[in-house]
């Protein structure tokens, strides 16, 4: 499936941080929603450098572009990844 639709649930969002996530105390995606509000999605490690979040009910309730940035928190530093975007479409588009 190449398109992503509003109200989808169970879709995995996987981001390659290009940083070894071992030792990170928090793995998060900072998300700017289409209405300009923000959300924080708590992730799990997926291999050495990737993090994964599984879309829950309500996460993709809005149609439009979601801006997503990884945030890794270590005991001595906080690292942010490059911002990427995901477009969520209305059903039947």
C-alpha positions in Angstrom: 0.0 0.0 0.0 1.7 3.2 -1.1 -0.9 5.7 0.2 -1.8 6.4 3.8 -5.3 7.2 4.8 -7.1 9.0 7.7 -8.1 6.9 10.6 -5.8 4.0 9.7 -4.6 2.1 12.7 -1.7 -0.4 13.2 0.5 1.2 10.5 4.2 1.2 11.6 6.2 4.4 11.1 9.9 3.5 11.0 12.6 6.2 11.0 16.3 5.6 10.6 18.0 8.0 13.0 21.5 7.2 11.7 22.5 7.1 15.3 23.1 4.1 17.5 20.0 4.1 19.8 21.6 1.9 22.5 21.6 3.7 25.8 18.9 6.1 24.9 16.4 6.7 27.7 13.7 8.0 25.4 12.9 7.3 21.8 10.3 9.7 20.4 8.8 11.2 17.3 7.8 14.8 17.6 4.9 15.4 15.2 3.4 18.6 13.8 -0.1 17.8 12.7 -1.9 19.4 9.7 -3.7 21.8 12.1 -0.3 23.0 13.5 -0.8 21.3 16.8 1.9 19.0 18.0 2.1 15.4 19.4 4.8 13.2 20.9 4.8 9.6 19.9 6.8 7.2 22.1 8.8 4.7 20.0 10.6 1.4 20.4 14.0 0.6 19.0 14.0 -1.2 15.6 17.5 -2.6 15.1 20.6 -0.5 15.7 19.6 2.9 14.4 15.9 2.8 13.6 12.9 3.6 15.8 9.3 2.5 15.3 5.9 3.8 16.3 2.7 2.0 15.6 -0.2 4.3 14.7 -3.0 4.2 17.3 -6.6 5.3 17.1 -6.8 9.0 16.6 -3.2 9.6 15.5 -4.2 10.1 11.9 -7.6 11.8 12.4 -6.6 14.8 10.3 -6.1 14.9 6.5 -2.9 16.6 5.3 0.8 16.7 5.9 2.3 15.5 9.1 5.9 16.7 9.9 7.8 14.1 11.8 11.2 14.6 13.6 13.0 11.9 15.7 14.2 12.8 19.2 16.6 10.6 21.1 17.3 11.4 24.7 20.5 10.0 26.3 21.8 10.7 29.8 24.2 13.3 28.5 22.6 14.7 25.4 19.4 15.1 23.3 19.6 14.5 19.6 17.0 15.5 16.9 16.8 14.0 13.5 16.0 15.4 10.1 12.4 16.4 9.6 10.4 14.2 7.2 6.8 14.4 6.1 3.9 12.0 5.6 0.8 12.9 3.7 -2.4 11.4 5.1 -5.3 11.3 2.6 -9.1 11.1 3.0 -10.6 7.7 2.3 -11.2 7.0 -1.4 -8.6 9.4 -2.6 
